Structures are given as C-alpha cells and as structure tokens.
C-alpha cells in the first residue's frame, strides 16, 4: 500500500455521501502545500489564512541536504526544533528549494535558522526569491539576532536563558521567522524558489515557507467612526495619550518607538492598516537596565480595541543580565479592563507576547504570538471570562497559552481553536490554579517539554474547590522529554516531561480537572503523567476518551507516581504502540477507578489482508477522522472505515473486526 506521511497530507477537498454520513476529506492532489491532519477534527487554528510549504522530503524540490529526525531522539541536533523534526540545509552557492504554489499570496513567512555569532548578536544573510511568473528576483534579508538562547547545563537554582553563548551552556530557540510583503501575488500554479546566491560561508536551514493573501492597506477613509483621528507622526505614545477615547488610525508604515505606549482612556480604539502593513518597533535596548518594560502597549482601561498591526522589538533576551527583576517588557500588559478586543495582531520578540491581569471579558482572536522569550499569552491573576481563539503560537520560550492565579483566582478563561508549535521551554498550554477554565479544539505540535499541563508548580492561590478545569478535543503531537542531561534529553533541569501532565505539589492541591477526547501521538516519554509532591493531593481527576498512539523511550501510556493521593475516574483509554502494561501501578492512596471500557489495546489490526486497493492513500473512520497513521502503525480500532484512492474516490469500505 502507498500511504502519505501521517502528519501532513497534500490536500484538496472531496465530499462523500454514504447513507446517513456526509463527510469531507483531505485527499492527495498535485499541490505542494500541506495541511495538518487535525483540520479534519476542527482542532487548532483551522481557518488560518496561509498555506504552508514544508522543506521536507516529498514536499519540495531541492538540491540541498535534508535534516531528518534524530534516532534515537535527541535535543542536540538543530532539527529537534524544526516542524516534525525535519528541515533542509542550503550549504553552498546555488543550493535551492522550490515549491509549486497552491493558492496565490504575497505575504511570506519564512521559518529559518542561521548560525549565531561568537558574541551572541547573530549573523546576517540573505536568500534570493525567484518565481516562474517572470518577476525580477527579490533579495530576502535574514538575521539570527533574535534567535539562539543559552542555558547553563548544570545548575541548582532557577536560571533563565540568555543570549550569551558559552561552552557550559546548551542552545534553544535556534529558529526565528522573517516576514516579507511582496508588491503582487505569487500566482497559483507558479513555482517559487529560495536560492543561496552568495558564497558567504553561512549554512541556511529552512523549516518551511508560509504564503498568504494580503488585502490592500486600510486608509483613513476606510475607518467608519465619527471620532476617528489619524496619527500625525508626532510620536505614537504622546499621540495616543492625547487622543484617548477616540478611534486612532495608524497608517501603513514602520514606526520606531523608544517608549512604551500607555492607553489612558476608556473606549480607545487603535486601528492599523493591517497586520502586514503597520508595524510598531520598540527600539529600547534590552542591554540597558534602565529600559525596564520600555516597550509594548499597557492599559487598565475598558472597552479598548487593538487591531490590524504588528509589534516587534530590538529586544533579544528574556531579562537584562538574566535578572528577573529587570524584565524587558511584554507586548501587551495590564488588565485591559472590561470588554476589550484584540484582533489581527502579531507580536514577536518580547519577553511575553501578552501578560494580562484582572481582565474581564477580554476577547483575543486571529492573532499571532511568536518568537517570544517567555509566555505567548498568560491570562493571569484575577482575569475572568476571557477568551483567546483562532490564534497561532510558535517558538515561544515559556507557556504558549496559560492562566496563572498569582494572587486572586483567575476564573472561566477559555482557549479555543488555537494551534501551538515548537514551544522550546515549559509547555504549549498550562493552567496553574483558578477555576472554571476551558481549553478545547487545540492542536499542539513539537513542544520540546510538556505539551499540555495542569499543575501546582508555582506559588499562588491554587485551584478552587469549586469549578471544573476542562480540557477537551485536543491533539498533542511529538511532545515531552525523557529524563537526561539538559540540552540532550531532559527538560531545562534534566527532568522528564509527559505530553500531558497533571501535578499537585508545593503550595496547593490539584482539584477538579476533566480531560476528555484527547489524542496523543509519538510522546517522547510518558504520554500522560499524574504526579504529586510535598504531600499535596489530586482530587476529582477525570480522564475519558484518551487515545495514545506510540510512546518513545521507556514511557508509559499513563504513569502515576507512587506519592499520589486523592481520587479520580477514567474510561475509554486506548493505546496503540504502547508497552504492556499500559498504566503504571495505582498507589494505595489514590482511589483511581475505571469502568469496564477503561483500557483498550488497539495494537493489532485483525484483518489487514482485506485492505488491498492498488492506489490507496488515506483511511477515514465514519466520523471523518483520518486513520491513515493508525493503519501504517499496524493498529485500527474495531469499526467501519472508508478507504480512498489518489483521485479522492472511495475505493472501498471495510470492517476492522473486534480484537479478541
């Protein structure tokens, strides 16, 4: 049989109607763009505007050198931070990579790595962009200034990454992104090429290229507001303060700002010409301790709106001199009051993308939190009823999506329909105290430590005894770490991290957590861990419909530490490619019970000979779930399946019989 790669597929849409079922599948076509398999489950940022073109075997044309997943897995190779642990190197003048463009677009995002300099300030380079439509070649400048963070291999105390290389340190954040707005669309059907056109001695590593349509820049005339004012070039910080309560339009352009922007009046709206057209670049140097937080947008006012712009910085580290007392600033900070809205915003190279405290009913959507040195966004202390949805998180150095109840309970905050990729420290999604939070329809890929965690690792008010923390409809791909030397196997402190973690300890108990409809693929160690420390308890933990497909190293499907006390319940835990026994011994002090369908082994498919079409490329269950990777791993749950050929036609239906 011929199967596509289980994580990505060439895509076109084919509708199939069978009796009561009407399904839409992703089937192979001649396009070279790729789609996440979780799109079929409506998990992640499925309505993202860009097409992705991976620099991987079978997805591009190249004379370069592929970097493939290290076997066994190691954090040391550069590709351990790449999408799906695969990348491409252009080593010499004339090396290139090409893709056929599936849809037109002129907004380009290139995820790349070039080496750091000896002083940690990066190297500059450029690639040449060529297109088969006959346009003149375009030079794309690259700079590793913002990448390459280093941490001491052996240390007893908390130490954050900095940008100073040293033989006693290991590197993370070895990739960054560069964005380019072309004058016109790269047309569908054309071939786009990135070429190394100089002998500069620099190796260029390409992870992927994303291309998206970009609308024309908004103008002042397009803004429909009676109280609108247009920025006059007098300094953004002062202009916004003088025009509080109005709709402030910032035209297309690149604006350098040496001071933080503070919104001082309710009902202020800041509108740019579009994420690709209006950029505010905060120029305060993070090498000067006196610029503490001298960047980003701060407010405690209500009914604010921020949309249609990008924020960037000169900052290239988390803290000044690695001292947490001298933070270098958040992209968004403060409470943002009540009923504020943030949309169509991109935030790069801040300490945190957004650190929100005390917000009420804040809505964040269709935004991008990428390449920051700590959290993507944290709905922290006393933030309630906030929602972050349809957003992209990538290459952040602490939790991508989080809520931490530092002093007062944060309650009922929601993360939904978001995609998180290549987190290089902590986790992609974390709840640390509070009550009533929800995370649903989330897709997590390639986090170097935990994928999702609900833990008591940090001081604060803890988890309320009322109000359930809910995780549902989440997929976690290739996350976690084995215990080992930092920079080689383990997390920042050498410890193990599961793809999905629940941990009580330190200051408080873990209360009232429900996780259901979770799929975990290729966990590097334990797929799920349940832990407790300092005599704290786990109370009312519910695990249901957790599906685990392969674990690496010596990982368990579910690993429960001997010190856990408390209670919980589980049902419908399925495993494929997981060693027996699936679950570690349940300690005597943990009342963790399962119903009759508690653990099901799906490691053997009972009727492989019945699946024998000449050109099969995809298998789907009757709910539209892509099961191609399950079969290629020799495991399918019992049930009825649809098998499709390379032209998107139904080849046959088949029944996978029950396992004895």
C-alpha positions in Angstrom: 0.0 0.0 0.0 1.1 3.6 -0.6 0.5 5.9 2.3 1.1 9.6 2.8 3.1 10.9 5.7 0.7 10.5 8.7 1.2 14.1 10.0 0.7 16.1 6.8 -1.1 15.4 3.5 -1.3 17.2 0.2 -4.9 18.4 0.3 -7.9 19.1 -1.8 -11.5 18.6 -0.7 -13.7 15.7 -1.7 -17.2 15.3 -0.4 -18.5 11.8 0.1 -22.1 10.8 1.0 -22.7 7.3 2.4 -26.2 6.7 3.7 -26.5 8.9 6.8 -23.0 10.2 6.6 -21.8 13.2 4.6 -18.1 13.7 5.0 -15.4 16.0 3.7 -11.9 14.5 3.5 -8.3 15.8 2.7 -7.1 13.7 -0.3 -3.8 13.9 -2.2 -3.6 16.3 -5.1 -0.7 17.8 -7.1 -0.4 20.8 -4.8 2.7 21.0 -2.6 1.1 22.9 0.3 0.4 20.8 3.4 -2.4 20.7 5.9 -2.5 19.4 9.5 -4.5 16.2 10.0 -6.2 17.9 12.9 -8.0 20.1 10.5 -10.4 17.2 9.9 -11.3 17.3 13.6 -11.7 21.1 13.6 -8.8 21.3 16.1 -6.4 24.2 16.0 -6.4 27.4 14.0 -8.1 25.7 11.1 -9.3 28.9 9.5 -5.7 30.3 9.3 -5.2 32.4 6.1 -1.8 30.9 5.0 -0.7 27.9 3.0 2.4 26.1 4.3 5.2 24.7 2.2 7.5 22.3 4.1 11.2 21.9 3.4 11.0 18.1 3.7 11.3 15.0 1.5 8.3 14.6 -0.8 7.1 18.2 -0.2 9.6 20.2 -2.2 12.2 20.2 -5.0 15.8 20.8 -3.8 19.5 20.1 -4.3 20.0 20.8 -0.6 20.6 18.5 2.3 17.7 17.2 4.4 17.9 17.0 8.2 15.8 14.1 9.3 14.5 13.2 12.8 17.3 12.0 15.1 17.1 8.4 16.0 17.0 8.0 18.9 15.5 11.4 19.6 18.0 14.0 20.9 17.6 17.7 21.5 21.1 18.4 20.3 20.6 18.4 16.5 19.2 21.6 15.1 16.2 19.8 13.6 14.9 18.9 17.0 13.4 22.4 17.0 12.0 22.1 13.5 8.5 21.2 12.4 8.1 17.5 12.7 11.9 17.3 13.4 12.7 17.8 9.7 14.4 20.7 7.9 16.6 21.4 4.9 20.0 23.0 4.7 21.3 25.1 1.9 25.1 24.9 2.2 26.7 26.3 -0.9 26.1 28.9 -3.5 23.4 27.6 -5.9 21.6 25.4 -3.4 17.9 25.9 -3.6 14.4 24.8 -2.6 11.3 25.1 -4.7 7.6 24.6 -4.3 4.6 24.8 -6.6 2.2 27.4 -5.3 -1.3 26.1 -4.5 -3.0 29.4 -3.9 -2.0 33.0 -4.7 -0.5 35.2 -2.0 2.0 38.0 -1.3 2.6 37.7 2.4 5.6 35.4 3.1 6.7 34.0 6.5 9.9 32.1 6.4 10.9 29.9 9.4 14.7 29.6 9.2 17.9 29.2 11.2 21.3 30.6 10.5 24.3 30.4 13.0 24.8 32.7 15.9 27.9 34.9 16.2 30.5 34.4 18.9 29.2 37.4 20.9 25.6 36.2 20.7 24.4 39.1 18.5 23.7 37.0 15.5 24.7 36.8 11.8 23.1 38.4 8.8 22.5 36.7 5.5 20.1 36.7 2.6 18.3 34.4 0.2 17.1 35.1 -3.3 13.4 34.6 -4.1 12.6 33.7 -7.7 9.3 32.9 -9.2 8.4 31.2 -12.5 6.0 34.1 -13.4 9.0 36.1 -14.7 9.3 38.7 -12.0 12.7 40.1 -11.0 14.4 38.1 -8.3 14.0 39.6 -4.8 16.6 39.6 -2.0 15.2 38.3 1.4 17.4 39.5 4.3 17.8 37.2 7.3 19.2 37.8 10.7 19.8 35.5 13.7 20.0 38.4 16.1 16.7 37.4 17.9 17.4 33.7 17.9 19.8 31.5 19.9 19.2 31.5 23.7 21.5 29.6 26.0 21.2 28.0 29.4 23.8 26.5 31.8 23.8 22.7 31.5 24.2 22.1 35.2 22.7 24.4 37.8 20.9 24.1 41.1 18.8 27.3 41.0 16.4 28.9 38.6 18.3 30.3 35.7 16.6 31.6 32.5 18.0 31.5 29.0 20.1 34.4 27.8 21.8 35.3 24.5 25.4 34.8 25.6 27.0 31.6 24.2 29.3 29.6 26.3 30.8 26.1 26.3 28.9 25.3 29.6 25.6 26.1 28.0 23.1 24.4 25.7 21.2 26.3 23.0 17.5 26.6 22.3 15.3 28.9 20.1 17.6 28.2 17.2 15.0 29.2 14.7 13.3 32.5 14.0 10.9 33.9 11.4 11.2 36.6 8.8 8.2 38.2 7.1 8.1 39.8 3.7 5.3 41.6 1.9 5.6 41.4 -1.9 4.2 44.0 -4.3 2.0 41.4 -6.0 0.7 37.9 -5.5 2.8 34.9 -6.3 0.2 33.3 -8.7 -1.3 29.9 -8.1 0.4 27.2 -10.2 3.7 29.1 -10.3 6.9 27.8 -8.8 8.7 29.8 -6.1 12.3 29.2 -5.4 14.6 30.2 -2.5 18.2 30.1 -3.6 21.5 30.6 -1.7 23.1 33.0 -4.2 26.3 34.0 -2.3 29.5 32.3 -1.0 29.1 33.8 2.5 30.1 30.6 4.3 26.8 30.6 6.2 24.6 27.5 6.3 20.9 28.4 5.8 18.4 26.0 7.4 14.9 26.2 6.1 12.0 24.8 8.1 9.1 26.0 6.0 7.6 28.8 4.0 4.1 30.1 4.5 2.3 32.2 1.9 -1.0 34.0 2.4 -3.2 36.6 0.6 -2.9 40.1 2.0 -5.6 42.7 1.4 -4.7 46.2 0.4 -3.8 48.5 3.3 -6.6 50.2 5.0 -6.7 54.0 4.7 -8.2 56.7 6.9 -11.2 56.9 4.6 -11.9 53.2 5.3 -12.4 53.8 9.0 -16.0 54.1 9.9 -16.0 56.1 13.1 -17.3 59.6 13.8 -14.5 60.3 16.3 -11.6 59.0 14.2 -8.2 60.7 14.2 -5.1 59.8 12.0 -1.7 59.6 13.5 0.3 62.7 12.6 3.9 61.5 13.2 4.3 63.4 16.4 5.3 60.3 18.4 2.9 57.4 19.0 3.0 57.3 22.8 2.1 61.0 23.1 -0.4 61.0 20.3 -2.4 58.0 21.7 -2.4 59.7 25.2 -3.7 63.0 23.8 -6.5 61.2 21.9 -7.9 58.9 24.5 -11.4 57.7 23.9 -11.1 58.1 20.1 -10.5 55.8 17.2 -6.9 56.3 16.4 -5.8 55.2 12.9 -2.1 54.4 12.3 -1.4 54.3 8.5 0.7 51.7 6.8 4.3 52.1 7.7 7.1 51.1 10.1 7.2 53.2 13.3 10.1 53.2 15.7 9.1 53.9 19.3 11.5 54.3 22.1 8.9 54.5 24.9 6.1 52.2 26.0 2.6 53.1 24.8 0.0 53.5 27.6 -3.7 53.8 26.8 -5.1 56.1 29.5 -8.8 56.4 28.5 -11.7 54.0 28.2 -13.2 53.4 24.7 -9.9 54.0 22.9 -9.5 52.1 19.6 -6.2 51.7 17.9 -6.5 50.6 14.3 -3.7 49.9 12.0 -3.7 49.4 8.2 -3.4 45.7 8.7 -1.0 43.2 10.3 1.1 43.2 7.2 1.1 47.0 6.7 1.5 48.7 10.1 4.4 47.7 12.4 5.4 49.4 15.6 9.0 48.5 16.5 10.1 49.3 20.1 13.7 50.3 19.9 14.7 50.4 23.6 17.8 48.2 24.0 17.5 45.2 26.4 21.2 45.7 27.1 20.2 48.8 29.3 18.6 48.0 32.7 17.0 51.4 32.7 14.7 50.4 29.8 12.8 48.0 32.1 9.5 47.5 30.4 10.1 50.4 28.0 8.3 48.6 25.2 4.8 47.2 24.5 1.3 48.5 25.0 -0.1 48.9 28.5 -3.6 49.7 29.8 -6.0 49.2 32.6 -8.9 50.9 30.7 -12.1 49.3 29.4 -13.8 48.7 26.1 -10.5 49.1 24.2 -9.8 47.8 20.7 -6.5 46.9 19.1 -6.4 45.6 15.6 -4.6 45.5 12.3 -0.9 45.9 13.3 2.3 44.1 14.3 4.5 44.7 17.3 8.3 44.0 17.3 11.3 44.9 19.4 15.1 45.4 19.4 15.0 43.0 22.4 16.8 39.7 22.1 16.6 38.2 25.5 14.1 37.5 28.4 15.8 39.5 31.2 18.5 42.1 31.5 21.6 40.2 32.8 19.4 37.2 33.5 17.8 39.0 36.4 14.1 38.6 36.7 13.9 42.0 38.5 14.7 43.6 35.2 12.2 42.3 32.8 12.4 43.6 29.2 8.7 44.1 28.7 5.6 42.5 27.4 3.9 43.1 24.1 0.6 43.7 25.9 0.4 44.3 29.6 -2.1 45.5 32.3 -5.7 44.4 32.8 -7.3 45.9 29.6 -10.3 46.5 31.9 -13.6 45.0 30.8 -15.0 44.1 27.3 -11.8 44.9 25.3 -11.0 43.3 22.0 -7.7 42.4 20.3 -7.6 41.0 16.7 -5.4 40.8 13.6 -2.3 41.5 15.7 1.2 39.9 15.5 3.6 40.0 18.5 7.3 39.0 18.2 10.4 39.2 20.3 9.1 40.5 23.6 9.6 38.9 27.0 6.0 37.8 26.8 3.6 38.3 24.0 0.8 39.3 26.5 0.6 39.2 30.3 -2.9 40.2 31.3 -4.0 40.6 34.9 -7.5 41.4 36.2 -9.2 41.4 32.8 -12.9 40.9 32.4 -14.4 39.5 29.2 -11.3 40.2 27.1 -11.5 38.7 23.6 -8.4 37.9 21.5 -8.7 36.4 18.1 -7.0 35.9 14.8 -3.6 36.9 16.2 -0.1 35.5 16.3 2.2 35.2 19.3 5.5 34.0 18.0 9.2 34.0 18.8 8.9 35.5 22.3 11.3 34.6 25.1 8.6 33.6 27.6 4.8 33.2 27.5 2.8 33.7 24.4 -0.2 34.9 26.4 -1.0 34.5 30.1 -4.5 35.3 31.5 -3.1 35.7 35.0 -4.2 36.9 38.4 -7.9 37.7 38.7 -8.6 37.6 34.9 -12.0 36.1 34.3 -14.3 35.2 31.4 -11.6 35.9 28.8 -11.3 34.0 25.5 -8.4 33.6 23.2 -9.4 31.8 20.0 -8.3 31.3 16.4 -4.7 32.2 17.1 -1.3 30.9 16.3 1.5 30.3 18.8 5.0 29.4 17.7 8.6 29.3 19.0 7.9 30.8 22.4 10.2 30.2 25.4 7.6 29.6 28.1 3.9 28.5 28.2 2.2 29.5 24.9 -1.2 29.7 26.4 -1.6 29.9 30.2 -3.6 31.1 33.2 -1.8 31.6 36.5 -3.7 32.6 39.6 -0.8 34.5 41.2 -2.8 36.3 43.9 -6.5 36.1 43.2 -8.4 33.3 41.4 -8.4 33.6 37.6 -11.8 32.1 36.5 -13.6 30.8 33.4 -10.9 31.7 30.9 -11.1 29.9 27.5 -8.5 28.9 24.9 -10.2 27.5 21.8 -9.3 26.7 18.2 -5.6 27.6 18.6 -2.5 26.0 17.2 0.7 25.9 19.2 4.0 24.8 17.6 7.7 24.4 18.5 7.5 25.6 22.1 11.0 25.3 23.4 10.5 25.6 27.2 7.7 24.7 29.7 4.5 23.8 27.7 2.2 24.9 25.0 -0.9 25.0 27.3 -0.9 25.3 31.0 -3.4 26.1 33.8 -1.8 27.0 37.2 -4.7 27.5 39.6 -8.1 29.1 39.3 -11.5 27.6 38.5 -13.8 27.0 35.5 -11.1 27.3 32.8 -11.6 25.6 29.5 -9.3 24.6 26.6 -10.9 23.0 23.6 -10.2 22.3 19.9 -6.5 22.9 20.4 -3.7 21.4 18.3 -0.2 21.2 19.8 2.9 20.2 17.8 6.6 19.6 18.6 6.9 21.1 22.1 10.3 20.3 23.5 9.0 19.7 27.0 5.3 19.2 28.1 2.5 19.6 25.5 -0.3 20.4 28.0 -0.1 20.7 31.7 -2.4 21.4 34.7 -0.1 21.7 37.7 0.7 23.3 41.0 4.3 24.2 40.2 4.0 27.9 41.0 3.0 29.9 44.1 -0.4 31.5 44.2 -4.0 30.9 45.3 -4.2 27.5 43.7 -7.2 25.6 42.3 -10.6 26.4 43.7 -12.6 23.6 45.3 -15.5 24.7 43.0 -15.5 25.0 39.3 -14.0 22.3 36.9 -10.9 22.8 34.7 -11.9 21.3 31.4 -9.6 20.0 28.6 -11.3 18.6 25.5 -10.9 18.0 21.8 -7.1 18.4 22.0 -4.4 16.7 19.9 -0.7 16.6 21.1 2.0 15.6 18.6 5.6 14.8 19.4 5.9 16.4 22.8 7.6 15.6 26.1 11.1 14.9 27.2 13.0 11.9 28.8 15.0 12.4 31.9 18.6 13.2 31.0 21.2 15.8 30.5 19.7 19.2 29.7 20.2 20.0 26.0 20.5 16.3 25.2 17.3 14.7 26.5 15.8 16.2 29.6 14.0 19.5 30.2 15.7 22.6 31.4 16.5 20.9 34.7 17.1 17.5 33.3 13.7 16.1 34.3 11.2 14.1 32.3 8.1 15.8 30.9 5.0 14.0 29.6 2.9 15.1 26.7 0.0 15.6 29.1 0.8 16.4 32.8 -1.2 16.6 36.0 0.7 17.5 39.1 -0.2 18.5 42.6 2.5 19.9 44.9 4.4 22.7 46.6 1.7 25.1 47.8 -1.7 23.5 47.0 -3.8 20.6 45.8 -4.9 19.9 42.3 -8.7 20.0 42.2 -11.5 19.2 39.7 -9.8 18.6 36.4 -11.6 16.8 33.5 -9.7 15.8 30.3 -11.6 14.1 27.5 -11.3 13.4 23.8 -7.6 13.8 23.8 -5.3 12.3 21.2 -1.6 11.9 21.9 0.8 10.9 19.2 4.5 10.0 19.5 5.1 11.1 23.0 8.9 11.1 23.7 8.4 9.7 27.2 5.2 9.2 29.2 2.0 10.1 27.3 0.2 11.1 30.5 1.8 11.7 33.9 -0.1 12.0 37.2 2.2 13.3 40.0 2.1 14.8 43.5 4.7 16.4 45.7 5.0 17.9 49.1 2.2 15.8 50.5 -0.5 17.6 48.3 -3.5 15.8 46.8 -5.1 15.3 43.4 -8.9 15.5 43.9 -11.5 14.6 41.3 -9.4 13.9 38.3 -11.5 12.7 35.3 -9.8 11.1 32.3 -12.1 9.9 29.5 -11.5 9.0 25.8 -7.8 9.5 25.9 -6.2 7.9 22.8 -2.5 7.3 22.8 -0.6 6.4 19.7 3.0 5.3 20.4 5.3 6.4 23.1 9.1 6.6 22.9 12.0 5.6 25.2 10.7 3.9 28.4 7.5 5.9 28.5 4.2 4.7 30.0 0.8 5.3 28.5 -0.3 6.7 31.9 2.4 7.0 34.6 1.1 7.6 38.2 3.8 8.5 40.7 3.8 6.4 43.9 3.3 9.5 46.0 -0.1 10.4 44.6 -3.0 10.6 47.0 -6.6 11.6 46.2 -9.2 10.2 43.8 -10.2 10.1 40.2 -12.0 8.1 37.5 -11.2 7.1 34.0 -12.9 5.4 31.0 -12.1 4.5 27.3 -8.4 4.8 27.4 -7.0 3.4 24.2 -3.4 2.5 23.2 -1.5 1.6 20.1 2.2 1.1 20.2 2.4 1.3 24.0 4.2 -1.3 26.1 2.2 -3.6 28.3 1.2 -2.7 31.0 -0.3 0.5 29.6 -0.7 2.1 33.1 1.7 2.1 36.0 0.7 0.7 39.3 -2.0 2.8 41.0 -0.7 3.7 44.5 -2.8 2.7 47.5 -3.6 6.2 48.5 -5.0 7.1 45.1 -8.6 6.0 44.5 -8.4 5.9 40.7 -11.2 3.7 39.2 -12.2 2.8 35.7 -15.3 1.4 34.1 -15.4 -1.8 32.0 -14.2 0.0 28.9 -11.3 1.5 30.8 -8.2 0.4 28.8 -8.4 -1.0 25.3 -5.3 -2.3 23.4 -5.6 -1.5 19.7 -2.1 -2.5 18.8 -3.1 -5.3 16.4 -5.4 -4.8 13.3 -7.3 -8.1 12.7 -7.9 -8.1 9.0 -5.0 -6.4 7.2 -5.4 -8.7 4.2 -8.8 -7.3 3.5 -7.3 -3.9 2.8 -5.7 -4.3 -0.6 -6.5 -1.5 -3.2 -3.9 -0.7 -5.8 -3.6 3.0 -5.0 -4.8 3.7 -1.5 -3.6 6.9 0.1 -6.0 7.5 3.1 -8.2 5.7 5.5 -11.0 7.5 7.4 -13.5 6.4 10.1 -17.2 7.2 9.8 -16.8 10.5 11.7 -14.2 11.8 9.2 -11.2 11.1 11.4 -8.1 10.4 9.4 -6.8 6.9 10.5 -4.0 6.5 7.9 -1.3 6.8 10.6 -3.1 4.2 12.7 -3.0 1.7 10.0 0.6 2.4 9.0 1.4 1.7 12.6 -0.5 -1.6 12.4 -3.4 -0.6 14.6 -7.0 0.3 14.0 -9.9 0.4 16.4 -12.7 -2.1 15.6 -15.2 -0.4 13.3 -16.2 0.6 9.8 -13.7 2.5 7.6 -13.6 4.3 4.3 -10.6 3.8 2.1 -9.8 6.4 -0.7 -7.6 6.4 -3.7 -5.3 9.1 -5.0 -8.0 10.8 -7.0 -10.2 11.3 -4.0 -12.6 8.4 -4.9 -13.9 5.9 -2.4 -12.0 2.7 -3.1 -14.0 0.5 -0.7 -15.5 0.2 2.7 -14.0 -2.3 5.1 -14.7 -3.6 8.6 -11.9 -3.9 11.1 -13.2 -6.7 13.4 -13.1 -6.8 17.2 -9.9 -7.8 18.8 -10.0 -10.9 21.0 
